[in-house]
Amino acid sequence: MTVRPSGRPGTAASRVTVPWVRTRLRTAPGAAAALALLVAVTAFLAAALPPALDRYDERGMRRALEAAGPARTTVQFQTSDADVYLSDGPWEERLTREAVEGPYAKLLALPDRALPLDREQSSAGVRTTRSLKTADAYLSQPDGLPPVFHLVAQGGVAGHSRLAEGRLPKAPGDPGRAVSALEAAVTAGTAKALNIRVGSVVHFPRAEGDPLAVRVTGVVVPREPDGAYWSALPGLARPNLMVTQGPVPSQYWSGTLLLAPDAGPALLSVPGAPARYWTLAPDLTALQGRDLERLTSAVASLEGGPLLERVTTAVSPHLDVTTDLDAVLGEYDGLWSAVGPLVAVAAFGTGTVAALVLCMAGGLAAERRRVELTLLRARGASLGGLAGRLLAETAVVAVPAAALGLLAARLAVGTGRPVQSAAAAGAVALIALAALPLRAVAVHRAVGVHTGREDVVRARPSKRRLVTEVTLLVVAAGAVLTLRTRGTSAEGDPTGDELVSLAPVLVAVIAALLLVRLYPLPLRGLARPARRMRGVVGPLSLARAGRAGGSTVLPLLALLTALTTAAFGGSVLAGVADARERASVFAVGADARVDDLDPRRTGVEDRVRRAPGVDDVTPVRVSYTALAGNVRVSLAGVEPDPYAELSGRMDDGAFDADTLRASGKDAVPALGSPALAERLGEDPFPVIMEDGDSFTARIVAVRTWTPALGADDFLVVDGSALRAGLEPPTGLLVTGDHPDAAALKKAAGGDAQVRLRSAVIDATVESPLQTGAERVYAAAVAAGAAYAVLSLLLTLLRAAPERAALLARLRTMGLTRAQGRRLLILESLPQALLAAVGGVLTAWAAIRLLSPGIDLTTVAVSTGAPAAGRALLRADRLSLLVPALAVVALTVGVAAAQAWWTGRRGAVRELRAGDAR
């Protein structure tokens, strides 16, 4: 600034910054408050994303570990047979309590922070690695096979259980190979299933001498039966019902007898291959999703790295390590690798829109103060001094607002990832700070009082702009091609490639630049015919639209990006909902399903049909053991017409009812799965039912899915071809808006099983990471729509003073209020229609271009959900049209409101002498 205030150079009076800022804030408090609100809300959204993702990540990992169960997530160390049989000392010394608890303390301390351990749920002891048979007749024998047991001497039983009956076992005085009797406890589940009571004796045969007698002295109830202490070893808390291999499977029980912790050496008396073991349970409350790489490295080190070497040194060289924790972490990493890039697409899109709106706000402030800044430049203000003053007055507003948004985000969402949150809020503040000074410097580089007209029709893009546009086009084409061929994930980066995540935004950028170049063409073409129109409103509105400011790139870019982001996010949400809908239909076959009907009950179909929420009922008779040719298949007998109508709900199962109708003369027409059709061919084949019924069938249509039997190998035939027909049916497929499970259960009676499609939809989501991605996209849609509205309002506010002045002048010339209203509406419509139509086309093109590389299956359904095909991104009509129509409606509404308000204020105030407008 070349003109200094009074005072000697270098004094406090020569550094005039605070009076300027205070004066500006007092002069325009409304503008300062609006900027503060915009920055605070944007900073809140930006700072809330990192902790929200961190929270979803943490909950997702915890859910994944809990779903896997302790059997997979614990790290189990167990000595091999060589640890005992190759020992130099007595074998009993290798199985004593001291030999177990001594290394146990070292094992708990080895992983340290790399793998947090739950000491309460970790365990150690001695167990038989081979099951022991017993011939005691009083024990439960489901198919006549005697049960088998494992003998386990595990420490801490008293602290992890409640004594329900009797007492805890004690170890014999000399627990060695010569022991003849032992004491044990059993859990309540084991006692109930195997018919064991306090005082029962279980005998285990030995190679020499009398059988080992194990007397049950107590029954315990586990305090946390699903915790790692009781669930890491199979059969510890409750017995398992095992099945033999062979042509005729038989069932038998496998249970556990809990010995005293000091009774480990006594296990040498039976042929059970005793071994020491240590089970390390991870602390699920201390595991964070952000520590996934560190956890995976720690588990790998325990399985075959430096930590394993330290373990073998501290315990025994003959040690085996077993865990599926690495596989569980790998599965979760795969889920995050699929969800993270999709979230990044939404974050980059919304972030770009927010940055553009902040720049528009700075541009609006610079435009409204154009005369003031031009006068300062004409009176000798330097660019640096001018930019510094603007930066100072913006900083006083933007920095506290960004800090307030950051604080609100931390309080509302969480405290995870503080560095990323602070960086996001800082980026918002930086953009808000730089927008006004940079725009002012760009406009006022040269000192001048008058600027030429900036008609959009007469504007000619420069060569520098052409080079920039071509560069952006190449970058956008590369991003789209990469996303289509490789997908959203980047190798080694679960959040994806930044360039690929920007693909929708880049498509919107190219579309905006293209539309800005094409926009003058129709205006030029309509200018000459408009001169011959009768009336003044049409030609004047067209001329006004053509004389709008030439700097329309930023507003149009903000609108198109916001509309594209909203439509893209809405299409993602619609695709996720459609994928879950398809998965639920694949799983249930209808809105509800009633199976396992009692054949002795009559009138079930009529009662179910009268149940609340039921529109129609389709009976089916299903056999899962039918023999087609020499292939065992699932077969369903149906009524062709209602079943065809029900199957038509899914493209994969639709068929013509006439193709399935049996004539009674030729082979029964059948609907078959692809694999079955390939095996049986087109020739007729015999079908034998389990009740002895038989007929000849021929596959006439092939479908990948059918409502009655899902997607497995199946045959569907006309129920009239069955000897018993469809009476009684084995199941009912129910359609209706809101069928009630309790009412259906009551109507069906007996042990009928009821499944609702709505319940299956809720069960298709297995991880908070999936629901978190949905919420992020829902927030992106809402934010995109809000920023689209804000960008439109900023564009209209920029031209509002000039329009008000014009309307006032025209009213003095005889323009009526209705004509003024039509004038403002018609003047605003070209750009609004350009943004709306361009937004719809841009969003549709972006979705069409990017859909091959975006797979919504992982976000939509769980890994165990029925296979309903790959869920691809598809354009959703509502997401495309609603934001665009809202833009047009808002433009018309604002123009009409401005015309009404200007008419109320009168023309005198708008035509004051010396008004800057």
Buried (B, 14 or more C-beta within 10 A) or exposed (E): BEEBEEEEEEEEEEEBEEEBBEEBBEEBEEBBEBBBEBBBBBBBBBBBBBBBBBBBBBBBBBBBBEBBBBBBBBBBBBBBEEBBEEBEEEBBEBBBBEBBBEBBEBBBEBBEEBBBBBEBBBBBBBBBBEBBEBEBEEBBBBEEBBBBBBBBBBBBBEEBBEBBBBEBBEBBEEBBBEBEEBBBBBBBBBBBBBBBEBEBBBBBBBEEEEBBBBBBBBBBBBEBBEBBBBBBBEBBBBBEEBEEEEEEEBEBBBBBBBBBBBBBBBBBBBEBBBBBBBBBBBBBEEBBBEBBEEBBBBBBBBBEEEBBEBBBEBBBEBBEBEBBBBEBBBBBBBBBBBBBBBBBBBBBBBBBBBBBBBBBBBBBBBBBBBEEBBEBBEEEBEBEBBBBBBBBBBBBBBBBBBBBBBBBBBEEBBEBBBEBBBBBBBBBBBBBBBBBBBBBBEBBEEEEEEEEEEBBBEBEBEEEBEEEBEEBBEBBBBBBBBBBEEBBBBEEEBBBBEBBBBBBBBBBBBBBBBBBBEBBEEBEEBBEEBEEEEEBBBBBBBBBBBBBBBBBBBBBBBBBBBBBBBBBBBBBBBBBBBBBBBBBBBBBBBBBBBBEBEEEEEEBBEBBBEBEBBEBBBBBBBBBEBBBBEBEBBBBBBBBEBBBBBBEBBEBBBBEBEEBBBEEEEBBBBBBBEBBBEBBEEEBBEBBBEEEBEBEBBBBBBBBBBBBBBBEBBBBBBBBBBEEBBEBBBBBBBBBEEBBBEBBBBBBEEEBEBBBBBBBBEBBBBBBBBBBBBBBBBBBBBBBBBBBBBBBBBBBBBBBBEBBBBBBEBBEEEBEBEBBBBBBBBBBBBBBBBBBBBBBBBBBBBBEBBBEBBBBBBBBBBEEBBBBBEBBBBBBBEBBBBBBEBBBEBBBEBBBEBBEEBBEEEBEEBBEEEEEB
